[in-house]
């Protein structure tokens, strides 16, 4: 896992792309409460990935765990938003699949950090 900065991490790139998708998908939504929560959760995923890179490996692993939590939060909100028709079913499915993939990537990165010195 050699990287110069967080911008090199595929998981960060994928999380940023997802955050943009969430913003675009919710652009016309008038449900400001759920919209705000979903946008915040989406941004939190990428932000925690980035912030963790500037810490020790142990702290980075903790930030990746927080990012996975935000990803699960966003996935839950996507299910709800889809069921109440705030977002189209296809958008809901996309968010669900992307958050699952991001969590798998984050988990693998966390495991790789456990055997590395700070």
Residue pairs with C-beta under 8 A, 6 or more apart in sequence:
1 109
1 112
1 113
1 116
3 9
3 53
5 53
6 12
6 49
6 50
6 53
6 54
7 13
9 49
9 53
9 109
10 105
11 49
11 102
11 105
11 106
11 109
12 46
12 49
12 50
14 98
14 101
14 102
14 105
15 42
15 45
15 46
15 49
15 67
15 71
15 102
16 46
17 98
18 42
18 45
18 46
18 74
18 95
18 98
18 99
18 102
19 39
19 42
19 43
19 45
19 46
21 91
21 94
21 95
21 98
22 38
22 39
22 42
22 74
22 95
23 39
23 42
25 87
25 88
25 91
25 95
26 35
26 38
26 39
26 86
26 87
29 35
29 86
29 87
31 81
31 86
34 77
34 80
34 81
34 86
35 86
37 73
37 77
38 74
38 77
38 78
38 81
41 70
41 71
41 73
41 74
41 77
42 70
42 74
44 66
44 67
44 70
45 67
45 70
45 71
45 74
45 99
45 102
46 67
48 63
48 64
48 66
48 67
48 70
49 63
49 64
49 67
49 106
51 63
52 59
52 60
52 61
52 62
52 63
52 64
52 67
53 60
55 63
56 118
57 113
57 114
57 116
57 117
57 118
58 113
58 118
60 113
61 110
61 113
61 114
64 106
64 107
64 109
64 110
64 113
65 110
67 102
67 106
68 102
68 103
68 106
68 107
71 99
71 102
71 103
71 106
72 99
72 103
74 95
74 99
75 95
75 96
75 99
75 100
78 87
78 91
78 92
78 95
78 96
78 99
79 92
79 96
81 87
81 92
82 88
82 89
82 91
82 92
82 93
87 95
